[in-house]
């Protein structure tokens, strides 16, 4: 629906395909359909540009980004969303959530309470 409302010569940025990784090979891949004709017509007639990227494209900017993000977290300008799954026995279920969109933000598995003696 949003592609039909894009401005002429607009750009759509695409990132994050992890939820579809398990559909890339085997029988499931043969059942995937392409972009529907009416959507493709909208893309072409609006002269849209679809551009994908991955985080590695910006590796040179990581140090500054980490510094900025840490400051913004500290100042409350951004919030850290995370899903914590309790216990190593639940790690497989947590891993599956990555591919099913079952988590919010960072997903971690808590295997122990933080100890003051910990060197981490």
C-alpha positions in Angstrom: 0.0 0.0 0.0 2.8 2.5 0.8 4.5 2.0 -2.5 1.5 3.3 -4.3 1.7 6.5 -2.2 5.4 7.2 -2.8 6.5 10.4 -4.5 7.9 10.1 -8.0 11.6 9.2 -8.0 11.3 8.2 -4.3 13.7 5.8 -2.7 12.8 2.8 -0.6 15.6 1.5 1.7 15.5 -2.2 2.5 17.4 -3.8 5.4 16.7 -6.9 7.5 15.7 -10.2 5.8 16.5 -12.6 8.7 12.9 -13.6 9.0 13.0 -15.0 5.5 16.3 -16.8 5.6 14.8 -20.2 6.2 12.8 -19.8 2.9 15.8 -19.2 0.7 16.5 -22.8 -0.2 14.7 -26.1 -0.8 11.0 -26.6 -1.5 9.8 -23.4 0.2 11.9 -21.3 -2.2 10.1 -22.7 -5.2 6.7 -21.6 -3.8 7.7 -18.0 -3.2 6.1 -15.5 -5.5 7.7 -12.4 -7.0 6.5 -8.8 -6.7 2.8 -8.7 -7.7 2.2 -7.0 -11.0 0.2 -4.1 -9.6 3.0 -3.3 -7.1 5.6 -3.6 -9.9 3.6 -1.2 -12.0 3.5 1.3 -9.1 7.3 1.0 -8.7 7.9 1.5 -12.4 5.4 4.3 -13.0 6.6 6.2 -10.0 10.2 5.6 -11.0 11.0 4.3 -7.5 14.4 3.1 -6.5 14.6 0.2 -4.1 18.0 0.1 -2.4 19.2 -2.6 0.0 22.0 -2.3 2.5 23.6 -4.3 5.3 25.2 -3.1 8.4 28.7 -3.9 7.1 28.3 -1.2 4.6 28.8 1.3 7.4 31.6 -0.4 9.4 33.9 2.6 9.2 31.3 4.6 11.1 30.8 2.1 14.0 33.1 3.8 16.5 31.3 7.2 16.2 27.9 5.4 16.2 28.7 3.5 19.4 29.8 6.6 21.1 26.7 8.6 20.0 24.4 5.7 20.9 25.9 5.3 24.4 25.5 9.0 25.0 21.9 9.0 23.8 21.0 6.0 26.0 22.6 7.7 29.0 20.6 10.9 28.2 17.4 9.1 27.7 17.1 10.2 24.1 16.7 6.6 23.0 15.5 3.5 24.8 17.0 0.0 24.6 14.4 -2.5 23.6 15.2 -6.1 24.4 13.7 -9.5 24.9 15.4 -11.6 27.6 14.7 -15.4 27.6 15.4 -17.0 30.9 17.6 -20.1 31.0 19.9 -22.1 28.7 17.2 -24.8 28.2 15.2 -22.1 26.4 18.0 -21.0 24.1 16.7 -23.0 21.1 13.2 -21.4 21.5 15.0 -18.0 21.7 17.0 -18.7 18.5 13.8 -19.5 16.7 12.2 -16.2 17.7 14.9 -14.5 15.7 13.5 -15.9 12.5 9.8 -15.6 13.5 9.8 -12.0 14.6 9.0 -13.1 18.2 11.4 -10.7 19.9 11.5 -7.0 20.4 15.0 -5.4 19.9 18.0 -7.3 21.1 17.4 -10.9 22.0 19.5 -12.4 24.8 19.4 -15.6 26.8 20.0 -15.1 30.5 22.0 -18.1 31.8 23.0 -16.8 35.3 22.6 -13.8 37.6 25.3 -11.2 37.3 27.9 -11.8 40.0 30.1 -9.1 41.6 32.9 -11.5 41.2 32.4 -11.8 37.5 35.3 -10.5 35.4 32.9 -9.7 32.5 
